[in-house]
Amino acid sequence: MIGRISGQYNLDALNGKKSRRSVSYNGNSSTEESDNAKFSSFGTLLAKVNAEIKNIPDVREDVVANFKAQVESGTYNPPLDKLAGRLIVAGMLDLAAE
């Protein structure tokens, strides 16, 4: 019943749908919807790059294992000037957020 009303008053056009409606002699109706999308070559490339990025792990286990081994053996010596600078910047960011 609702299908007949929406077809009668062309409510599909109001909803932005493109459809072809055909009514048979027994009162039943069928709808064929046809949507098309065209993507630029840049859009296709962007989708491929995005898929590849999702395959990259969040944590590089080899780097973590290397640092862990250095810390455990006592041979890890971080550059203290860079560490101090990063701590200052992080503190400034925390102060700016408050």
Contacts in CASP RR format, 6 or more apart in sequence:
PFRMAT RR
TARGET T0000
AUTHOR 0000-0000-0000
METHOD contacts of the structure
MODEL  1
MIGRISGQYNLDALNGKKSRRSVSYNGNSSTEESDNAKFSSFGTLLAKVN
AEIKNIPDVREDVVANFKAQVESGTYNPPLDKLAGRLIVAGMLDLAAE
3 29 0 8 1.000
4 29 0 8 1.000
5 11 0 8 1.000
6 12 0 8 1.000
7 21 0 8 1.000
7 29 0 8 1.000
12 18 0 8 1.000
12 19 0 8 1.000
12 21 0 8 1.000
12 31 0 8 1.000
17 33 0 8 1.000
18 33 0 8 1.000
18 34 0 8 1.000
18 35 0 8 1.000
19 31 0 8 1.000
19 32 0 8 1.000
19 33 0 8 1.000
19 34 0 8 1.000
20 31 0 8 1.000
20 32 0 8 1.000
20 34 0 8 1.000
21 29 0 8 1.000
21 30 0 8 1.000
21 31 0 8 1.000
22 29 0 8 1.000
22 30 0 8 1.000
22 32 0 8 1.000
23 29 0 8 1.000
24 30 0 8 1.000
39 47 0 8 1.000
67 76 0 8 1.000
70 76 0 8 1.000
END
